[in-house]
Amino acid sequence: MFEIEHERPEHAAEIDALLDLSFGPGRYAKTAQRLREGNTAVPELCYVAFMGEGAERKLVGSLSFWPVVIGGVDGLMLGPLAVVPQLRGQGVGINLMKRGLADAKALGYRLVILVGDEPYYVKVGFGPVPPGRLTMPGPVDPRRLLYRELDLGAFGHAHGPITKPVPSRAADAKKAAV
């Protein structure tokens, strides 16, 4: 079994190693990375999963959420989500997302987007963004752009580009979510 806890600074090296293992050096070239550069993940929504005890305790998964503006609507971008290859398909990623999405809703966030494979993310309620509805800050396969409402109707007002929040908007959104 595994335990989920909030990410702490001392987890950084293990998380980076897991992300390198999961995505390779090309992870920095992905369009979603444009939304992370110069942005700060929401600390209350960054998680790690561990297995084992004592000296055998190993980081086996990580997940973070980033503030973004989704077609004019303040929201979150989920990712990266990483799980050690040997444990993929055993619930680590799904449970990290369930925890994060529940916490995001409790904090007052209303809408989440991600770039990923629909058959996997549909398990936690994500679906495809209708073609032409939203744009990323670079190329992305439109079939992989997914969204999930945490508040019914939140997606109804989202049209246009997905951008990093203006710093004052991010601070205001955080205050509003508390």
C-alpha positions in Angstrom: 0.0 0.0 0.0 1.1 3.6 -0.4 0.6 6.8 1.5 -0.1 10.2 0.1 1.2 13.4 1.7 1.8 17.0 0.8 5.1 17.7 -1.0 7.8 19.2 1.0 11.1 20.9 -0.1 13.1 17.9 0.9 11.2 15.8 -1.7 12.5 18.0 -4.7 15.4 15.8 -5.8 13.3 12.6 -5.7 10.5 14.3 -7.6 12.9 15.5 -10.3 14.4 12.0 -10.6 10.9 10.6 -11.0 9.9 13.2 -13.6 13.1 12.5 -15.5 12.4 8.7 -15.4 8.7 9.2 -16.5 9.1 11.9 -19.1 12.8 12.2 -20.0 14.5 15.4 -20.9 11.8 16.3 -23.4 9.5 17.2 -20.6 10.9 20.8 -20.7 9.9 21.2 -24.3 6.2 20.3 -23.8 3.6 23.1 -24.3 2.2 22.5 -20.8 5.7 23.5 -19.5 5.1 27.0 -20.9 2.3 27.5 -18.4 4.6 26.3 -15.5 7.6 28.5 -16.4 7.6 31.6 -14.2 4.5 30.3 -12.4 4.3 28.7 -9.0 2.5 25.5 -8.2 -0.2 25.7 -5.6 1.6 24.4 -2.5 -1.6 23.0 -0.9 -2.1 21.0 -4.1 1.3 19.3 -4.5 1.5 15.7 -3.4 3.8 12.8 -3.2 3.1 9.1 -2.7 5.4 6.8 -0.7 5.6 3.0 -0.3 7.4 1.1 2.4 8.7 2.1 5.9 11.9 3.3 7.4 15.0 2.9 5.2 12.7 1.1 2.6 10.4 4.1 2.2 10.5 5.2 -1.4 8.8 8.0 -3.4 6.6 6.3 -6.0 4.4 9.1 -7.3 4.0 12.9 -7.5 1.4 15.4 -8.6 1.1 19.1 -8.7 -1.5 21.7 -9.7 -0.7 25.1 -11.2 -2.8 28.2 -11.3 -3.9 29.2 -14.9 -6.5 31.2 -16.6 -8.7 28.9 -18.8 -10.3 31.0 -21.5 -10.9 33.8 -19.1 -11.8 31.7 -16.1 -9.4 31.2 -13.2 -8.6 27.6 -12.7 -5.9 25.0 -12.4 -3.7 22.9 -14.6 -3.1 19.3 -13.4 0.4 17.9 -13.9 2.8 16.7 -14.1 1.5 13.4 -12.7 4.3 10.8 -12.4 4.3 7.2 -11.1 7.3 4.8 -11.0 6.9 2.5 -14.0 6.6 -0.7 -11.9 3.5 0.6 -10.2 1.6 2.1 -13.1 -2.0 0.8 -13.3 -2.1 0.0 -9.5 -4.0 3.1 -8.4 -1.2 5.5 -7.3 -1.9 8.1 -10.0 -5.7 7.8 -9.7 -5.6 8.2 -5.9 -3.2 11.2 -6.2 -5.7 12.8 -8.5 -8.7 12.0 -6.4 -7.0 13.6 -3.4 -5.9 16.6 -5.3 -9.2 17.3 -7.1 -11.1 16.9 -3.8 -8.7 19.3 -2.1 -8.9 21.8 -5.0 -12.7 21.8 -4.8 -12.5 22.3 -1.0 -10.2 25.3 -1.6 -12.8 26.8 -3.9 -11.3 26.1 -7.3 -13.9 25.5 -10.0 -12.2 24.3 -13.2 -9.2 22.1 -14.1 -7.5 21.4 -17.4 -4.7 19.0 -18.4 -3.0 17.5 -21.4 -3.2 13.8 -21.4 -4.7 10.5 -22.6 -8.5 10.6 -22.2 -9.0 6.9 -21.5 -6.9 7.3 -18.3 -8.1 10.7 -17.1 -11.8 10.0 -17.7 -11.6 7.7 -14.7 -11.5 10.8 -12.5 -14.1 12.8 -14.5 -12.1 14.6 -17.2 -13.4 14.9 -20.8 -12.2 16.5 -24.0 -12.4 20.2 -24.6 -14.6 20.8 -27.6 -12.5 21.6 -30.7 -11.6 25.3 -31.1 -12.9 26.2 -27.6 -9.5 26.7 -25.9 -6.0 27.2 -27.1 -2.6 26.4 -25.4 0.5 28.6 -25.7 2.0 26.3 -28.3 1.2 23.1 -30.2 -0.8 20.4 -28.5 -2.9 17.5 -29.9 -6.4 18.9 -29.4 -7.7 15.3 -28.5 -5.4 15.4 -25.5 -6.7 18.7 -24.1 -9.1 17.7 -21.3 -11.1 19.5 -18.6 -13.0 18.8 -15.5 -15.5 21.0 -13.7 -15.2 21.1 -9.9 -18.2 23.4 -9.8 -21.1 22.6 -12.3 -21.2 25.2 -15.0 -17.6 26.5 -14.5 -16.6 25.5 -18.0 -19.5 27.3 -19.7 -17.7 30.7 -19.6 -14.3 29.4 -20.7 -13.4 30.4 -24.3 -10.0 31.3 -25.8 -6.4 31.0 -24.6 -5.1 29.2 -21.6 -2.6 31.5 -19.9 -0.5 31.9 -16.8 -2.3 34.1 -14.3 -1.4 37.7 -13.9 0.4 37.8 -10.5 -2.2 39.9 -8.8 -4.9 37.7 -10.2 -3.2 34.6 -8.8 -3.0 36.2 -5.3 -6.6 37.3 -5.5 -7.7 33.8 -6.7 -5.8 32.2 -3.8 -7.5 34.6 -1.3 -10.9 33.9 -2.8 -10.2 30.1 -2.5 -9.4 30.3 1.2 
